Amino acid sequence: MDIVERYKHLNESYSRKLIHHFGTGNGFYSELNSLLFSTLFCLQNKLRLELYSKDAAFTFGNGWTEYFESFCPEFKNDYIGKRISRDYINNHRDKHICYLYKIFTRNDILNDIYWYCRSGWFEHSHFNIPELGIDGDIRQAMKIIIPIVYRFNSRYTSIINDFIRDLELPNDLISLHVRAGDKITERNLIVPQNYLEKAKLHSDCHNIFVATDDYRIFEQLRDNNPDYTFYTSTSPEDKGNDTEKFFSTSQDNIRRNLIEMFASIEIFLKSQLFVGTYSSNPGMFVGMLSDKKMVGMDFENWLIL
């Protein structure tokens, strides 16, 4: 029995459930990291994880399996599923409905654990799930959890591989993830050149892949550093992402941007060095898998924010 089947068997052996609503209106890797933490929390507390993802804006009614292989049961109750969120919101009607659901089923929901899973208590816990070979800190646990959860289906595996191949990247590569767009509302943005200067301290490689949502950043780095060869998957039309506006664009645009982001993550993981920010959700995700070859622009080490 492979580890995915072992996880499924273990998850389905628990009677009390936790319902996780995936796709509540945040960026994809923010939603993914939350799901990964919920998965680990459920294993730690012997709760059966069920996923409600039917209404996720970036899955077009197909839920989790639009892009990924199924790993846990789907929660079928649309009436309850849509009312689950990251927190108990000010909508009193939804809050009362969720309370009643919990009272009558004795199940838990994402609202109950979201902030705990973003806390220092969770970050510094020791996790012991012997059935899956987990016995260590959160990053040791995530190196086992992520390959169970984050498995592209055959269609998107092929699409992502083709996308990366068309970029014609060299094997020897440094990746930079330069935050831009609406991220200025979360934290002060870092000067793009500083990412490259940081990379120079750790590698003499001159092939640089730049992942950003603003093509002007790629142009700036390329023009100011003629002794380096730069690559990007960003389109010249991209001038900075706004998450709220993004979800109101066409399905084709949403899908194209997600494929580009999925491909970028694969490139980060295969690069000899990745320079990014631990405070970004893509950086948090990559740091859980390959922290030793990631250099943070904001913090020295991986952490939960």
Backbone bond lengths (Angstrom), bond angles and torsions (degrees), N, CA, C in turn:
res aa  C-N    CA-C-N  psi(-1)  N-CA   C-N-CA  omega(-1)  CA-C   N-CA-C  phi
1 M - - - 1.466 - - 1.534 109.33 -
2 D 1.350 117.14 121.52 1.462 119.00 -179.71 1.521 110.23 -74.56
3 I 1.351 115.97 173.32 1.459 119.49 -171.18 1.523 112.47 -67.01
4 V 1.341 117.81 -30.83 1.462 120.18 178.08 1.530 109.66 -65.37
5 E 1.313 116.72 -44.79 1.458 120.26 178.83 1.526 111.20 -66.91
6 R 1.333 116.64 -35.45 1.466 119.50 176.36 1.523 110.68 -64.59
7 Y 1.346 115.36 -40.75 1.471 118.27 177.21 1.526 110.61 -62.84
8 K 1.327 117.18 -47.76 1.458 120.50 -178.75 1.526 110.81 -58.20
9 H 1.316 116.14 -43.91 1.466 120.17 -179.69 1.517 110.71 -63.22
10 L 1.332 116.42 -42.70 1.459 120.72 179.80 1.524 110.84 -66.55
11 N 1.321 116.86 -47.09 1.464 121.58 -178.97 1.525 111.17 -59.38
12 E 1.313 116.55 -42.84 1.456 120.22 -176.35 1.527 112.88 -79.63
13 S 1.343 116.26 -5.07 1.465 118.92 176.27 1.523 112.20 -81.83
14 Y 1.329 116.96 -12.99 1.459 120.57 -179.54 1.527 109.16 -87.22
15 S 1.318 116.96 143.47 1.461 120.43 -177.52 1.531 111.94 -93.34
16 R 1.317 118.07 -44.17 1.462 120.62 178.97 1.528 109.42 -75.57
17 K 1.327 116.53 139.69 1.465 120.85 -172.11 1.525 112.20 -110.84
18 L 1.330 113.91 158.28 1.461 122.11 163.98 1.519 107.07 -126.00
19 I 1.340 116.49 126.32 1.464 121.45 -178.97 1.528 108.62 -98.41
20 H 1.316 115.86 120.85 1.467 121.69 179.85 1.526 108.89 -107.79
21 H 1.322 116.23 122.25 1.463 121.74 176.49 1.524 108.21 -90.68
22 F 1.320 116.64 111.97 1.464 122.54 -179.79 1.526 109.04 -98.25
23 G 1.343 116.20 126.69 1.462 120.20 179.39 1.506 111.98 97.71
24 T 1.324 116.68 53.16 1.465 121.04 -176.25 1.526 112.64 -93.96
25 G 1.346 117.25 12.58 1.465 120.15 175.13 1.510 114.48 110.44
26 N 1.338 118.00 8.24 1.453 121.74 178.59 1.525 109.95 -104.02
27 G 1.339 116.54 174.99 1.452 120.44 178.77 1.518 111.47 -61.79
28 F 1.327 116.74 156.88 1.456 120.46 -171.90 1.521 112.09 -58.91
29 Y 1.338 118.55 -48.83 1.462 119.41 -175.01 1.522 112.09 -74.96
30 S 1.309 118.17 -21.07 1.453 120.71 168.89 1.526 109.46 -65.28
31 E 1.327 115.92 -45.73 1.467 120.72 177.65 1.531 110.44 -64.40
32 L 1.326 116.79 -41.43 1.462 120.01 -178.16 1.521 111.65 -65.44
33 N 1.324 117.45 -46.63 1.464 119.39 179.76 1.518 111.24 -59.78
34 S 1.329 116.45 -40.32 1.462 120.13 176.85 1.523 110.97 -60.25
35 L 1.332 117.06 -41.88 1.461 121.13 178.99 1.529 111.19 -65.61
36 L 1.316 117.01 -40.53 1.469 120.25 178.92 1.527 110.91 -62.44
37 F 1.330 116.09 -42.44 1.462 119.39 178.74 1.528 110.70 -65.80
38 S 1.338 116.62 -39.35 1.468 119.66 177.19 1.528 111.05 -62.67
39 T 1.325 116.26 -39.66 1.466 120.51 179.03 1.516 110.75 -59.96
40 L 1.327 116.42 -45.76 1.462 120.60 179.63 1.531 111.22 -67.96
41 F 1.333 116.77 -41.91 1.465 120.71 177.78 1.526 110.65 -57.50
42 C 1.326 116.32 -44.24 1.466 120.24 -178.69 1.527 111.26 -63.50
43 L 1.317 117.31 -40.95 1.463 119.87 178.11 1.523 110.64 -64.56
44 Q 1.328 115.86 -42.03 1.462 120.86 -179.02 1.532 111.52 -63.25
45 N 1.337 115.66 -33.69 1.465 120.51 -173.73 1.524 113.40 -110.03
46 K 1.329 116.06 11.73 1.469 122.74 176.04 1.524 111.77 55.59
47 L 1.321 114.31 51.99 1.462 122.15 175.66 1.525 108.96 -113.73
48 R 1.296 116.15 141.79 1.466 121.26 177.53 1.533 108.39 -82.64
49 L 1.317 116.99 116.94 1.460 121.74 179.38 1.523 110.14 -80.19
50 E 1.331 115.98 127.04 1.468 121.14 169.51 1.516 107.82 -123.77
51 L 1.308 115.69 142.01 1.458 122.55 -171.41 1.518 110.74 -110.77
52 Y 1.339 115.61 127.62 1.463 119.68 170.78 1.528 107.50 -108.96
53 S 1.332 116.70 114.10 1.465 120.60 -174.71 1.523 113.14 -137.15
54 K 1.310 116.42 6.03 1.461 121.42 -174.39 1.520 113.20 -57.61
55 D 1.354 117.32 -33.66 1.460 120.37 -174.35 1.527 113.06 -100.95
56 A 1.339 118.16 11.51 1.466 120.24 178.47 1.521 110.11 -59.75
57 A 1.324 116.25 128.35 1.473 120.76 -172.44 1.520 112.75 -60.50
58 F 1.332 117.36 -29.20 1.462 119.37 -175.84 1.531 113.08 -96.08
59 T 1.338 117.51 10.98 1.461 118.83 178.74 1.530 113.23 -116.98
60 F 1.333 117.34 -0.81 1.470 122.87 169.63 1.530 113.71 56.43
61 G 1.337 115.18 37.96 1.461 119.97 177.41 1.509 114.65 87.98
62 N 1.334 117.61 -5.10 1.469 121.16 -177.41 1.525 113.15 -97.27
63 G 1.329 116.91 -6.13 1.449 119.90 177.23 1.521 113.31 66.18
64 W 1.321 114.86 -159.15 1.459 122.61 -175.24 1.522 112.46 -52.85
65 T 1.330 117.18 -38.56 1.463 120.35 -173.65 1.525 113.36 -76.75
66 E 1.335 118.32 1.25 1.466 119.38 169.62 1.531 109.58 -56.62
67 Y 1.334 116.77 -40.75 1.459 121.48 -176.46 1.523 113.86 -116.95
68 F 1.333 117.49 -26.53 1.457 120.47 -166.89 1.526 112.49 -124.43
69 E 1.322 114.51 161.52 1.459 120.95 172.16 1.527 108.96 -74.60
70 S 1.307 115.43 146.04 1.461 120.07 177.69 1.530 109.77 -67.27
71 F 1.334 116.15 142.44 1.460 119.64 177.41 1.529 112.24 -131.02
72 C 1.334 117.53 -13.25 1.459 120.33 178.90 1.525 108.27 -149.78
73 P 1.329 118.23 166.41 1.467 120.08 -179.09 1.527 112.08 -64.83
74 E 1.328 115.23 149.78 1.463 122.11 175.11 1.526 108.97 -90.02
75 F 1.319 115.71 133.82 1.455 121.91 175.12 1.531 107.72 -78.46
76 K 1.307 117.58 126.59 1.466 121.32 -169.11 1.522 114.51 -96.47
77 N 1.308 118.30 -10.27 1.459 121.05 -173.75 1.529 110.17 -84.76
78 D 1.335 117.36 97.19 1.463 121.41 -178.72 1.525 111.65 -62.04
79 Y 1.309 116.92 -37.31 1.467 121.14 -175.76 1.523 111.04 -60.69
80 I 1.321 116.72 -41.86 1.462 121.38 178.71 1.528 110.51 -83.32
81 G 1.323 116.46 -45.03 1.461 121.21 -174.39 1.512 113.65 -53.81
82 K 1.315 116.97 -43.67 1.466 121.23 -177.85 1.524 112.44 -67.87
83 R 1.321 117.24 -19.51 1.473 121.07 -177.10 1.530 112.95 -92.67
84 I 1.323 116.22 -6.74 1.456 120.34 177.08 1.523 108.59 -81.80
85 S 1.321 116.95 138.14 1.467 120.35 -177.81 1.521 109.10 -142.29
86 R 1.320 116.74 -166.45 1.460 120.35 178.51 1.522 111.91 -80.32
87 D 1.303 116.80 -19.15 1.451 120.15 -175.92 1.526 107.84 -150.22
88 Y 1.322 116.06 168.83 1.459 118.94 173.45 1.524 107.53 -80.43
89 I 1.306 114.64 104.38 1.456 120.85 -173.84 1.521 111.24 -78.04
90 N 1.330 115.90 175.76 1.464 120.74 -175.99 1.527 113.93 -77.65
91 N 1.329 115.72 -4.31 1.461 119.28 177.08 1.536 108.20 -74.62
92 H 1.331 116.52 99.02 1.466 120.46 -172.71 1.533 112.07 -64.43
93 R 1.313 116.90 -32.50 1.463 118.93 -179.72 1.532 110.19 -64.31
94 D 1.349 117.09 -46.55 1.461 120.34 178.84 1.527 110.82 -63.88
95 K 1.324 115.94 -39.80 1.459 120.16 -179.98 1.529 110.68 -61.06
96 H 1.333 116.79 -45.14 1.455 120.27 -179.01 1.527 111.31 -67.39
97 I 1.322 116.48 -37.11 1.467 119.59 177.92 1.531 110.19 -63.39
98 C 1.336 116.42 -43.23 1.467 120.33 178.14 1.529 111.05 -63.20
99 Y 1.333 117.12 -41.30 1.466 120.77 178.32 1.533 110.56 -60.34
100 L 1.324 115.68 -45.42 1.461 119.46 -179.29 1.529 110.89 -64.17
101 Y 1.328 115.97 -41.22 1.469 119.42 177.57 1.528 110.41 -57.65
102 K 1.320 116.63 -44.91 1.461 121.05 -178.50 1.533 111.67 -66.08
103 I 1.333 116.46 -39.65 1.462 120.49 -179.15 1.527 110.78 -63.52
104 F 1.331 116.17 -43.90 1.461 119.76 -174.18 1.525 113.11 -82.23
105 T 1.330 118.22 -22.97 1.472 120.22 -178.48 1.518 113.30 -106.62
106 R 1.345 117.08 -19.21 1.462 123.12 -173.65 1.528 112.39 63.78
107 N 1.309 116.40 18.26 1.461 121.10 176.46 1.532 110.47 -89.44
108 D 1.320 116.21 165.57 1.455 122.78 175.73 1.519 109.46 -111.62
109 I 1.334 116.40 164.67 1.457 121.22 -179.87 1.531 109.61 -134.74
110 L 1.317 115.72 166.71 1.462 122.29 -178.03 1.520 112.08 -51.70
111 N 1.334 117.87 -40.62 1.469 121.56 -179.34 1.525 112.65 -50.87
112 D 1.335 116.39 -32.95 1.466 120.95 -173.60 1.523 113.09 -74.62
113 I 1.329 117.28 -25.91 1.470 118.75 -170.08 1.518 113.97 -120.61
114 Y 1.328 118.59 -8.91 1.467 119.86 -171.45 1.524 111.92 -54.24
115 W 1.326 117.22 -51.34 1.463 119.14 -175.50 1.520 111.88 -72.82
116 Y 1.310 117.78 -30.56 1.471 119.03 174.68 1.529 110.41 -62.23
117 C 1.352 116.29 -40.68 1.463 120.58 -178.77 1.531 112.71 -72.21
118 R 1.306 117.50 -8.51 1.463 121.97 173.95 1.530 111.34 -107.43
119 S 1.313 116.32 18.96 1.463 120.31 -174.09 1.525 111.34 -105.59
120 G 1.336 115.28 164.81 1.447 120.74 175.24 1.514 112.79 -63.86
121 W 1.349 117.91 -31.75 1.468 121.42 178.28 1.527 110.14 -58.97
122 F 1.330 115.22 -46.94 1.466 119.34 -179.42 1.523 110.38 -69.68
123 E 1.322 116.81 -45.00 1.465 121.78 -177.41 1.526 111.97 -57.72
124 H 1.330 116.80 -36.79 1.465 120.46 -174.25 1.530 113.06 -102.50
125 S 1.317 116.72 13.92 1.466 120.61 177.28 1.529 110.73 -73.55
126 H 1.317 114.83 158.11 1.465 121.80 169.85 1.529 106.77 -101.77
127 F 1.320 116.59 130.03 1.457 121.32 -175.78 1.524 109.25 -110.54
128 N 1.322 115.29 131.47 1.459 120.77 -178.77 1.524 109.17 -133.69
129 I 1.327 116.31 98.73 1.468 122.63 175.85 1.524 106.01 -124.91
130 P 1.326 117.97 84.99 1.471 121.01 -172.02 1.526 113.86 -60.47
131 E 1.325 117.72 -28.51 1.472 120.40 -179.11 1.530 111.77 -61.49
132 L 1.353 116.76 -24.26 1.463 120.80 -179.17 1.527 112.33 -113.51
133 G 1.322 117.32 5.46 1.454 120.37 179.74 1.509 113.81 76.15
134 I 1.330 116.88 23.11 1.468 121.33 179.24 1.524 108.78 -95.28
135 D 1.325 115.30 123.18 1.464 120.88 177.59 1.527 107.19 -159.14
136 G 1.338 116.05 80.98 1.453 119.04 -176.48 1.514 111.59 175.07
137 D 1.332 115.07 -157.98 1.462 120.19 -177.68 1.524 110.71 -81.68
138 I 1.311 116.46 -175.76 1.462 120.50 -172.84 1.523 112.33 -65.36
139 R 1.325 117.19 -36.36 1.466 118.36 -179.72 1.529 111.54 -71.78
140 Q 1.322 117.23 -36.02 1.466 118.81 174.60 1.518 109.77 -62.87
141 A 1.340 116.32 -41.18 1.464 120.42 178.26 1.520 111.45 -64.30
142 M 1.338 116.74 -42.12 1.470 120.38 -176.79 1.524 112.68 -67.88
143 K 1.318 117.53 -28.14 1.463 119.49 176.87 1.528 111.15 -64.63
144 I 1.325 116.71 -19.93 1.466 121.72 175.29 1.524 110.94 -96.48
145 I 1.332 117.21 -39.61 1.463 121.26 -177.74 1.530 111.54 -68.17
146 I 1.318 117.86 -44.51 1.470 120.43 -173.59 1.527 112.34 -58.68
147 P 1.343 120.13 -47.39 1.470 118.13 178.87 1.528 114.10 -64.26
148 I 1.328 117.58 -18.49 1.467 120.54 175.38 1.527 110.35 -77.35
149 V 1.310 115.96 -44.20 1.471 121.68 -174.17 1.527 111.76 -84.36
150 Y 1.318 116.82 -46.01 1.473 123.52 -167.97 1.525 109.94 -94.17
151 R 1.347 115.61 76.15 1.464 121.85 -179.34 1.527 108.19 -126.63
152 F 1.326 116.78 107.98 1.455 120.38 179.25 1.518 110.35 -63.71
153 N 1.333 115.92 143.50 1.457 118.90 174.74 1.529 109.54 -71.54
154 S 1.323 117.05 171.04 1.472 120.85 -172.57 1.526 111.88 -61.41
155 R 1.337 117.13 -36.34 1.458 119.81 -179.11 1.519 111.05 -62.97
156 Y 1.323 116.09 -49.07 1.468 118.70 -175.80 1.522 112.57 -79.63
157 T 1.315 117.81 -23.78 1.466 119.23 170.92 1.518 109.79 -59.41
158 S 1.318 115.80 -45.19 1.466 120.67 179.45 1.526 111.60 -66.51
159 I 1.338 117.18 -44.17 1.461 121.07 -179.16 1.528 111.15 -62.05
160 I 1.327 116.59 -44.18 1.468 120.73 -178.39 1.528 110.86 -67.43
161 N 1.325 116.91 -42.88 1.467 119.93 177.84 1.519 111.62 -61.10
162 D 1.335 116.92 -40.77 1.462 120.70 178.39 1.532 110.57 -65.60
163 F 1.318 115.97 -40.34 1.468 120.95 -179.95 1.527 109.92 -61.13
164 I 1.314 117.09 -45.67 1.467 121.01 -179.54 1.528 110.61 -66.95
165 R 1.312 117.37 -42.45 1.466 120.53 -179.72 1.525 111.23 -60.05
166 D 1.329 116.73 -38.43 1.465 120.34 -178.25 1.531 112.58 -68.04
167 L 1.318 117.97 -18.45 1.464 120.73 177.91 1.525 112.12 -75.60
168 E 1.339 116.17 -18.24 1.479 122.26 177.73 1.530 111.26 53.29
169 L 1.309 115.81 54.20 1.463 121.69 -178.89 1.528 110.97 -82.71
170 P 1.314 117.75 146.24 1.471 120.25 174.44 1.525 110.52 -73.85
171 N 1.322 116.73 161.76 1.464 120.25 178.95 1.520 111.77 -69.64
172 D 1.329 116.07 -34.98 1.459 122.09 -178.87 1.527 108.10 -89.84
173 L 1.333 117.63 108.26 1.460 119.61 -167.52 1.531 111.37 -150.11
174 I 1.337 115.30 141.24 1.457 123.19 168.13 1.521 107.69 -109.03
175 S 1.333 117.14 138.75 1.462 121.00 177.95 1.518 110.35 -112.54
176 L 1.325 115.64 138.85 1.454 122.55 174.63 1.524 108.39 -120.11
177 H 1.323 116.89 132.24 1.464 120.81 172.29 1.515 107.09 -111.57
178 V 1.329 116.53 104.76 1.463 122.42 -173.83 1.516 108.92 -101.52
179 R 1.321 116.23 111.73 1.462 121.36 -179.29 1.522 110.39 -69.63
180 A 1.330 114.83 139.12 1.471 120.47 179.02 1.520 108.17 -152.48
181 G 1.327 116.69 -156.15 1.462 121.09 176.01 1.515 112.52 58.40
182 D 1.346 116.15 -137.52 1.466 120.30 -174.79 1.523 112.72 -76.27
183 K 1.347 118.26 1.77 1.467 120.15 178.58 1.523 111.66 -67.50
184 I 1.330 117.21 -15.58 1.465 119.52 176.94 1.530 111.03 -63.24
185 T 1.340 116.84 -21.05 1.464 120.02 178.51 1.520 111.37 -77.08
186 E 1.336 117.53 -14.79 1.463 121.13 -178.64 1.530 111.58 -98.31
187 R 1.340 116.68 -43.63 1.458 121.66 -178.38 1.526 108.42 -150.80
188 N 1.329 116.08 157.80 1.453 119.65 174.22 1.529 109.08 -62.97
189 L 1.328 115.83 133.27 1.455 119.78 -179.27 1.524 110.69 -77.10
190 I 1.319 115.22 150.04 1.461 122.48 -178.08 1.524 108.84 -96.68
191 V 1.331 116.55 139.21 1.462 121.68 178.88 1.532 109.19 -56.59
192 P 1.338 118.97 126.57 1.469 121.31 -175.93 1.526 114.37 -52.93
193 Q 1.332 117.59 -39.70 1.463 119.79 -178.69 1.527 111.83 -60.09
194 N 1.328 116.67 -28.67 1.465 119.96 -179.41 1.525 112.51 -64.07
195 Y 1.348 116.71 -29.78 1.464 119.98 176.13 1.527 110.21 -62.62
196 L 1.326 115.55 -44.77 1.465 119.41 -179.83 1.520 110.96 -67.71
197 E 1.307 117.11 -40.28 1.467 120.01 178.72 1.525 110.55 -61.47
198 K 1.309 116.82 -38.50 1.469 120.73 176.96 1.529 110.28 -64.66
199 A 1.336 116.30 -41.80 1.467 120.56 179.45 1.527 110.93 -61.66
200 K 1.322 116.72 -38.25 1.470 120.81 -179.47 1.519 112.41 -60.69
201 L 1.333 116.72 -28.25 1.462 120.53 -179.33 1.530 112.09 -72.39
202 H 1.334 116.17 -16.79 1.462 120.20 -173.57 1.519 113.82 -118.23
203 S 1.316 118.53 -11.68 1.467 120.45 -176.62 1.528 109.95 -158.23
204 D 1.331 115.01 148.82 1.463 119.76 174.75 1.526 111.86 -101.77
205 C 1.335 116.03 12.00 1.472 120.74 176.84 1.519 109.75 -65.68
206 H 1.337 117.14 138.70 1.465 121.86 -177.80 1.528 112.92 -110.72
207 N 1.310 117.55 11.43 1.466 121.77 175.67 1.524 108.07 -103.43
208 I 1.325 116.53 119.70 1.464 121.45 -171.45 1.522 110.51 -125.18
209 F 1.328 115.63 122.89 1.468 121.21 171.91 1.519 108.09 -97.90
210 V 1.328 116.36 125.88 1.461 121.92 -177.79 1.525 109.08 -110.73
211 A 1.320 116.00 116.20 1.469 121.55 173.60 1.521 108.01 -102.95
212 T 1.304 116.67 121.38 1.454 121.65 -179.21 1.514 108.24 -158.28
213 D 1.328 117.47 162.35 1.466 119.52 176.73 1.530 111.30 -99.81
214 D 1.330 116.84 10.68 1.464 121.45 179.94 1.535 108.60 -133.66
215 Y 1.317 115.91 107.97 1.477 121.27 -175.43 1.523 111.99 -59.70
216 R 1.313 117.73 -25.67 1.461 120.85 -179.63 1.524 111.65 -63.58
217 I 1.318 117.35 -27.81 1.464 120.79 176.52 1.521 110.04 -67.23
218 F 1.319 116.59 -44.13 1.468 120.59 176.00 1.535 110.35 -59.29
219 E 1.325 117.24 -46.12 1.470 120.64 179.82 1.523 111.35 -61.26
220 Q 1.310 116.62 -41.41 1.462 121.34 -179.71 1.527 111.16 -61.93
221 L 1.318 116.56 -46.78 1.460 120.39 179.49 1.522 111.11 -65.41
222 R 1.303 117.03 -43.34 1.466 121.32 -179.32 1.518 111.40 -63.12
223 D 1.323 116.77 -45.17 1.473 120.77 -175.62 1.525 112.51 -72.41
224 N 1.325 116.45 -30.19 1.463 120.14 -177.26 1.526 113.91 -88.84
225 N 1.336 116.56 -5.76 1.474 119.91 -177.46 1.525 110.11 -136.54
226 P 1.343 117.33 71.23 1.468 120.82 -173.51 1.526 114.37 -66.80
227 D 1.327 118.11 -15.76 1.464 120.07 179.54 1.529 112.31 -86.08
228 Y 1.339 117.49 2.30 1.457 122.55 176.19 1.523 109.69 -113.66
229 T 1.332 115.66 152.30 1.465 121.28 175.36 1.525 107.96 -105.02
230 F 1.321 115.57 123.28 1.460 120.63 -174.68 1.525 111.51 -110.24
231 Y 1.322 114.48 144.94 1.460 122.90 177.13 1.526 107.78 -131.35
232 T 1.322 116.07 151.86 1.465 120.33 174.14 1.516 110.03 -155.17
233 S 1.305 116.07 157.48 1.466 121.66 171.81 1.519 110.64 -104.41
234 T 1.340 116.96 -1.72 1.466 122.09 -178.53 1.523 110.14 -73.06
235 S 1.317 116.53 139.20 1.464 121.49 179.54 1.525 110.72 -84.83
236 P 1.339 118.13 147.94 1.465 120.93 178.25 1.525 113.41 -56.87
237 E 1.345 117.45 -23.78 1.460 120.78 -179.49 1.528 112.65 -76.91
238 D 1.333 117.84 -15.08 1.457 121.06 -176.23 1.522 110.57 -77.86
239 K 1.333 116.46 121.04 1.467 121.89 -176.61 1.522 111.91 -123.60
240 G 1.310 117.20 26.06 1.462 120.68 179.33 1.508 111.07 113.40
241 N 1.324 116.54 131.16 1.455 121.92 -175.78 1.522 111.82 -87.87
242 D 1.324 115.63 143.60 1.455 122.91 170.22 1.523 105.96 -125.54
243 T 1.347 116.76 111.23 1.462 120.94 -171.50 1.520 112.36 -57.05
244 E 1.329 117.64 -42.44 1.462 119.83 -178.51 1.526 111.03 -63.49
245 K 1.339 117.29 -43.76 1.464 120.58 179.18 1.522 111.27 -70.35
246 F 1.335 115.87 -32.56 1.457 120.89 -177.97 1.522 111.35 -56.70
247 F 1.331 117.57 -44.18 1.459 120.95 -176.48 1.534 112.63 -71.95
248 S 1.332 117.07 -11.24 1.462 119.76 177.88 1.518 112.19 -95.79
249 T 1.336 117.77 -0.07 1.459 120.95 178.99 1.527 110.02 -83.25
250 S 1.310 116.64 -176.97 1.461 121.42 -176.09 1.524 111.63 -70.82
251 Q 1.334 115.44 158.25 1.459 120.16 176.14 1.520 111.20 -58.53
252 D 1.328 117.04 -40.45 1.464 120.38 -179.48 1.522 111.10 -62.09
253 N 1.333 117.07 -39.81 1.459 119.94 179.65 1.523 111.25 -68.80
254 I 1.328 116.82 -42.07 1.461 120.60 178.02 1.526 109.80 -61.68
255 R 1.319 116.47 -46.58 1.468 120.86 -179.16 1.529 110.85 -63.24
256 R 1.324 117.46 -43.56 1.472 120.86 -179.54 1.519 111.10 -60.85
257 N 1.334 116.35 -44.04 1.455 119.80 -179.11 1.528 112.15 -67.36
258 L 1.321 116.89 -36.46 1.457 119.24 178.24 1.522 111.27 -69.05
259 I 1.323 116.96 -41.27 1.465 119.59 177.50 1.527 110.14 -60.57
260 E 1.318 116.60 -41.91 1.462 120.59 177.51 1.529 110.77 -61.20
261 M 1.332 117.15 -42.38 1.459 120.46 179.96 1.519 110.87 -68.43
262 F 1.340 117.76 -43.65 1.463 120.97 177.00 1.534 110.44 -57.26
263 A 1.336 115.30 -45.04 1.467 119.94 -179.90 1.522 110.83 -64.23
264 S 1.322 116.79 -40.54 1.466 120.49 179.37 1.521 111.14 -60.88
265 I 1.337 116.76 -42.31 1.464 120.20 178.74 1.531 110.56 -60.76
266 E 1.336 116.59 -42.16 1.468 119.97 177.89 1.522 110.72 -61.97
267 I 1.328 116.66 -39.10 1.466 121.01 178.08 1.525 110.82 -65.91
268 F 1.343 116.58 -43.32 1.469 120.10 177.18 1.527 110.48 -54.69
269 L 1.332 115.79 -46.53 1.457 120.74 -174.17 1.524 112.56 -68.31
270 K 1.330 116.78 -26.02 1.469 120.88 -178.33 1.522 112.78 -95.84
271 S 1.332 117.28 -8.19 1.468 120.59 -179.30 1.522 110.70 -73.77
272 Q 1.336 115.18 155.29 1.472 118.81 177.18 1.516 111.56 -69.95
273 L 1.345 116.62 -24.09 1.460 122.05 179.07 1.515 108.87 -151.63
274 F 1.321 115.77 138.37 1.464 121.11 176.20 1.518 108.43 -123.88
275 V 1.331 116.68 125.96 1.456 122.46 177.59 1.519 107.87 -112.91
276 G 1.321 116.69 119.28 1.460 120.98 -178.41 1.512 110.40 -155.60
277 T 1.309 115.98 -156.35 1.467 121.37 179.87 1.523 109.44 -124.60
278 Y 1.321 116.12 129.19 1.461 120.60 177.59 1.520 111.21 -67.23
279 S 1.338 117.25 -22.74 1.456 120.52 -178.99 1.520 112.64 -78.87
280 S 1.334 117.78 -10.84 1.462 120.37 173.36 1.519 108.31 -87.57
281 N 1.306 117.57 149.36 1.458 119.67 -178.93 1.527 113.51 -67.44
282 P 1.351 120.25 -37.51 1.470 118.09 171.76 1.527 112.00 -60.81
283 G 1.351 117.10 -40.58 1.452 120.61 178.31 1.518 111.91 -65.04
284 M 1.328 116.75 -40.90 1.459 120.84 176.76 1.524 110.35 -61.07
285 F 1.324 116.71 -41.97 1.460 121.50 -179.63 1.530 111.06 -65.11
286 V 1.331 116.97 -51.09 1.464 120.17 -179.31 1.521 110.40 -62.14
287 G 1.337 117.30 -39.24 1.451 121.13 179.96 1.510 113.73 -62.01
288 M 1.331 117.17 -26.10 1.459 119.76 177.73 1.522 111.58 -73.94
289 L 1.340 116.81 -25.13 1.457 120.82 -177.37 1.519 113.14 -97.50
290 S 1.327 117.69 -36.67 1.472 119.60 -173.90 1.521 110.36 -144.36
291 D 1.311 115.60 57.70 1.460 121.14 -177.66 1.522 112.24 -62.22
292 K 1.323 118.21 -29.95 1.460 120.99 -174.99 1.525 112.57 -67.12
293 K 1.328 117.48 -26.00 1.458 118.33 179.17 1.533 112.04 -111.43
294 M 1.336 116.03 16.83 1.456 120.53 174.76 1.513 109.79 -106.18
295 V 1.331 116.29 136.14 1.455 122.80 175.90 1.521 107.60 -114.65
296 G 1.328 116.87 124.57 1.454 121.32 -178.45 1.516 112.08 -89.28
297 M 1.322 115.90 138.24 1.459 121.25 175.84 1.524 111.63 -86.28
298 D 1.308 116.90 -17.54 1.462 120.77 -174.76 1.525 112.91 -110.93
299 F 1.341 116.80 -35.94 1.455 121.77 179.75 1.523 109.10 -135.36
300 E 1.322 116.13 155.66 1.457 120.58 -179.40 1.524 111.83 -73.38
301 N 1.335 116.21 -32.92 1.453 120.42 -175.13 1.526 110.95 -134.20
302 W 1.325 115.20 162.11 1.458 122.45 177.99 1.532 109.72 -60.47
303 L 1.312 115.14 144.55 1.469 120.93 176.89 1.517 109.26 -159.48
304 I 1.338 115.25 164.43 1.464 121.22 175.30 1.520 108.46 -96.29
305 L 1.344 115.27 130.45 1.456 121.00 174.72 1.518 109.26 -123.98
